[in-house]
């Protein structure tokens, strides 16, 4: 989702590609300024953690020091973690809202349904959801499932609707909102599309959370189960992701987690605590996970444990990103596939990933093409809202070093 709201002189984006703040930061076990702590295979490794420690510190600095950071790198059977922040340490196994990283999960469900012959990526939205995408120039008969997954539908992003722009200014009013996906799609239909896909033309691209609401709705029709249950049955359970959840209307983070604090006054005048809410409950942003589980998920995806070889190849086929200067500024290199971004590595080749930006929770991921190495970074607002450009710059360096195996 991308709801924009202005508060404390910040432009905030929430949902699956939202509230742009966060970057990993300086490892700290005692969580005092300058202190650091890392783990390798579950064992504490002290304050000298090499590149990972340096990069986590840089991410925290990019967040203005007012974030908690947790990063985990997996290389074969080896694992290393680092954390940083002030006050209460972020738990090593902290749960967090993965926001738009959910889109990769949703894409996997649709691609599995395609593998099973229950739908085709070339099916139109109109075929599965007759009459849902229409009006104001919107035409579901000209948009395919593939368009939804690769962000080439041209549909308006529902979180940009002016009526949804005041969420943070009156957060308690919206905190437990569970508006159905179809109602949010209806909000998008009030607006003209940015463009309409045309057969034979080079695909145009524009990021829209509306695409993944529709994808989830189609998955429910084709798979004959709620989207949430399909994610659980098709991805979470087979991979043994015991700390990963799709909470639905439940506003609470299960298990250990850090509090999420924004520099916006709440009703009591104190900084706004947005830890508990139900706003991210749809197929564009609902997954709650951990750094370890997300590493496992992306490695399994790239090694063929979730999709056939042919479907995975389709998923990895990218289109050039156009029509969204904000996104291109945030991710200046690489293309977008079916729920997966591709970006280059300094050591050669590329990596796959999907970011997630929510209410004070920011997720950055990365996995090598062969699935051997993976990294996940979780950044939680602790009274700050980092600058998006600085955040992405710092996290891209961390991911690059982690996946290239840089040593210091």
DODRENNU-561604 format. One record per residue (C-alpha): y, x, z. Coordinates in pm, whole numbers, padded with zeros to 5 digits, always signed. Example, Ala and Ser with C-alpha at 12.3 -4.5 7.8 and 13.67 -1.06 7.14 Angstrom:
2
-00450+01230+00780 -00106+01367+00714 
//
This chain:
408
+00000+00000+00000 +00360+00103-00041 +00600-00097+00163 +00936+00073+00173 +01160+00028+00470 +01460+00219+00591 +01495+00309+00953 +01650+00604+01130 +01772+00727+00793 +01417+00763+00663 +01251+00593+00372 +00909+00495+00495 +00607+00404+00283 +00303+00249+00444 -00042+00143+00347 -00282+00336+00143 -00013+00556+00006 +00241+00504+00267 +00468+00635+00539 +00514+00975+00389 +00508+01202+00686 +00261+01453+00800 +00143+01794+00749 -00099+02004+00937 +00031+02238+01190 -00014+02520+01431 -00349+02524+01607 -00309+02463+01973 -00586+02414+02220 -00363+02400+02524 -00116+02215+02301 +00173+02422+02425 +00419+02580+02185 +00255+02875+02016 -00091+02816+02168 -00386+02783+01933 -00747+02674+01927 -01015+02661+01662 -01383+02583+01646 -01658+02713+01422 -01982+02513+01422 -01869+02344+01742 -01791+02667+01930 -01443+02773+02034 -01324+03076+01840 -01006+03160+02027 -00646+03197+01911 -00700+03424+01611 -00818+03183+01343 -00702+03356+01028 -00590+03157+00730 -00682+02816+00868 -00481+02877+01185 -00185+03002+00984 -00198+02708+00742 -00232+02446+01014 +00071+02598+01184 +00262+02576+00856 +00171+02211+00819 +00289+02131+01168 +00612+02315+01100 +00655+02113+00781 +00625+01805+01000 +00915+01921+01212 +00676+02001+01497 +00655+01632+01587 +00304+01571+01460 -00049+01636+01577 -00273+01805+01324 -00649+01829+01289 -00819+02011+01000 -01189+02063+00927 -01348+02281+00660 -01711+02253+00554 -01887+02525+00355 -02255+02452+00310 -02386+02417+00663 -02092+02597+00819 -01791+02420+00966 -01458+02530+01111 -01188+02318+01272 -00835+02370+01391 -00589+02151+01576 -00228+02163+01683 +00033+01955+01858 +00213+01915+02188 +00109+01722+02496 -00237+01568+02498 -00460+01748+02242 -00585+01547+01948 -00962+01507+02003 -01183+01721+01782 -01364+01406+01669 -01054+01188+01650 -01067+00863+01454 -00772+00787+01228 -00671+00540+00960 -00753+00703+00627 -00514+00469+00439 -00528+00523+00061 -00822+00759+00090 -01001+00423+00110 -00949+00393-00266 -01227+00644-00334 -01467+00433-00127 -01367+00122-00321 -01409+00299-00654 -01759+00412-00553 -01858+00052-00478 -01737-00066-00821 -01911+00223-00998 -02236+00152-00817 -02213-00211-00927 -02160-00086-01283 -02464+00142-01249 -02665-00164-01145 -02547-00364-01446 -02364-00616-01230 -02033-00549-01403 -01882-00332-01675 -01579-00111-01637 -01456-00271-01958 -01474-00623-01815 -01134-00786-01788 -00979-00899-01464 -00962-01248-01614 -01341-01256-01654 -01398-01203-01283 -01083-01357-01136 -00972-01630-01378 -00610-01731-01338 -00534-01477-01064 -00330-01232-01275 -00085-01443-01469 +00283-01540-01488 +00597-01333-01535 +00431-01141-01818 +00118-01055-01619 -00203-01107-01816 -00543-01045-01661 -00713-01074-02000 -00551-00743-02105 -00641-00546-01793 -00989-00400-01735 -01173-00289-01424 -01125+00066-01549 -00748+00008-01563 -00751-00098-01200 -00943+00205-01079 -00741+00462-01275 -00402+00297-01209 -00326+00209-01571 -00280-00168-01532 +00099-00162-01506 +00089-00423-01230 +00369-00435-00974 +00287-00268-00642 +00290-00553-00391 +00416-00337-00104 +00740-00282-00293 +00824-00652-00266 +01159-00691-00080 +01011-00953+00152 +00762-00695+00282 +01021-00426+00344 +01100-00501+00707 +00764-00428+00864 +00871-00138+01085 +01201-00295+01190 +01004-00587+01340 +00662-00430+01380 +00542-00650+01664 +00593-00955+01442 +00360-00814+01177 +00128-00600+01391 -00168-00840+01382 -00111-00972+01031 -00432-01030+00834 -00291-01176+00512 -00579-01207+00258 -00582-00974-00040 -00540-01269-00279 -00213-01361-00109 -00079-01009-00154 -00182-01019-00520 +00016-01342-00550 +00319-01154-00415 +00278-00897-00694 +00259-01177-00952 +00616-01279-00864 +00725-00965-01049 +00705-00854-01408 +00456-00575-01480 +00588-00227-01543 +00394-00232-01871 +00091-00399-02027 -00212-00193-02141 -00260-00196-02517 -00594-00112-02682 -00586+00210-02883 -00274+00344-02715 -00264+00640-02477 -00296+00491-02127 +00023+00469-01926 -00006+00529-01553 +00169+00394-01245 +00036+00389-00890 -00007+00037-00757 -00197-00076-00451 -00234-00416-00617 -00497-00260-00844 -00729-00191-00554 -00686-00533-00398 -00809-00677-00726 -01089-00420-00744 -01208-00528-00400 -01195-00895-00501 -01401-00822-00813 -01654-00624-00606 -01702-00931-00388 -01769-01152-00689 -02005-00907-00860 -02182-00783-00546 -02193-01125-00375 -02089-00974-00042 -01753-00908+00123 -01599-00577+00016 -01615-00453+00374 -01992-00510+00398 -02052-00340+00066 -01870-00027+00179 -02082-00026+00494 -02413-00088+00312 -02351+00130+00007 -02163+00428+00153 -02131+00442+00530 -02492+00367+00630 -02671+00573+00358 -02462+00881+00441 -02490+00835+00817 -02113+00824+00866 -02138+00710+01226 -01768+00752+01303 -01647+00567+00991 -01556+00198+01012 -01399-00084+00813 -01243-00276+01103 -01123-00591+00931 -00891-00780+01166 -00976-00561+01467 -00649-00378+01547 -00802-00106+01764 -00915+00244+01674 -01274+00282+01796 -01360+00599+01983 -01134+00897+02061 -00800+00911+01881 -00441+01024+01912 -00156+00780+01977 +00067+00722+01675 +00435+00735+01764 +00726+00689+01523 +01094+00782+01584 +01196+00418+01554 +01309+00220+01862 +01070-00052+01970 +01170-00364+02158 +01171-00166+02482 +01402+00096+02331 +01126+00360+02337 +00983+00526+02023 +00759+00279+01843 +00385+00306+01915 +00199+00182+01606 -00151+00290+01706 -00287-00066+01720 -00240-00296+01423 -00433-00500+01166 -00206-00443+00868 -00441-00206+00684 -00743-00431+00638 -00786-00455+00261 -00965-00255-00011 -00666-00028-00070 -00633+00108+00283 -00877-00018+00548 -01117+00269+00622 -01107+00443+00961 -01283+00780+00971 -01290+01139+01098 -01239+01479+00936 -01613+01548+00955 -01716+01217+00799 -01465+01245+00514 -01590+01596+00435 -01944+01457+00427 -01839+01165+00205 -01666+01375-00059 -01941+01637-00066 -02203+01364-00110 -01999+01209-00390 -01964+01534-00583 -02332+01624-00546 -02456+01297-00694 -02577+01126-00377 -02372+00813-00441 -02351+00777-00820 -02554+00856-01127 -02458+01166-01320 -02300+00958-01595 -02091+00743-01359 -01970+01044-01167 -01860+01199-01495 -01668+00880-01577 -01509+00884-01234 -01385+01237-01291 -01226+01167-01630 -00852+01173-01568 -00542+01033-01733 -00199+01190-01733 +00028+01044-01467 +00337+00880-01613 +00592+00618-01508 +00599+00720-01140 +00843+01008-01078 +00793+00981-00702 +00419+01037-00729 +00458+01316-00982 +00707+01489-00750 +00455+01465-00466 +00162+01587-00683 +00322+01797-00958 -00005+01905-01117 -00325+01727-01208 -00444+01390-01331 -00590+01070-01187 -00944+00949-01246 -01127+00647-01103 -01013+00666-00742 -00997+01045-00755 -00716+01289-00819 -00773+01628-00980 -00561+01931-00895 -00594+02301-00986 -00713+02575-00753 -00551+02919-00742 -00895+03079-00765 -00977+02892-01085 -01110+02548-01163 -00998+02238-00980 -01071+02019-00682 -01097+01644-00631 -00937+01435-00361 -00739+01130-00261 -00455+01130-00012 -00378+00857+00240 -00039+00774+00393 -00014+00495+00648 +00191+00398+00953 +00233+00744+01100 -00116+00855+00989 -00158+01091+00695 -00479+01214+00541 -00529+01498+00292 -00869+01582+00146 -01023+01823-00101 -01367+01903-00237 -01486+02159-00491 -01646+02044-00815 -01991+02152-00695 -01946+01978-00359 -02017+02292-00159 -01680+02321+00013 -01469+02037+00149 -01165+02007+00372 -00993+01716+00542 -00661+01723+00720 -00543+01448+00953 -00178+01439+01056 -00056+01195+01319 +00308+01122+01393 +00403+01220+01745 +00764+01110+01730 +00848+01244+01383 +00843+01149+01016 +00793+01461+00801 +00943+01504+00458 +00690+01416+00185 +00763+01714-00036 +00728+01965+00248 +00416+01789+00374 +00239+01799+00042 +00342+02156-00025 +00198+02275+00306 -00121+02072+00284 -00184+02179-00076 -00174+02542+00038 -00413+02469+00324 -00656+02287+00093 -00635+02562-00170 -00707+02837+00084 -00991+02638+00240 -01162+02565-00092 -01105+02910-00239 -01248+03073+00073 -00934+03275+00146 -00970+03521+00432 -00719+03691+00652 
//
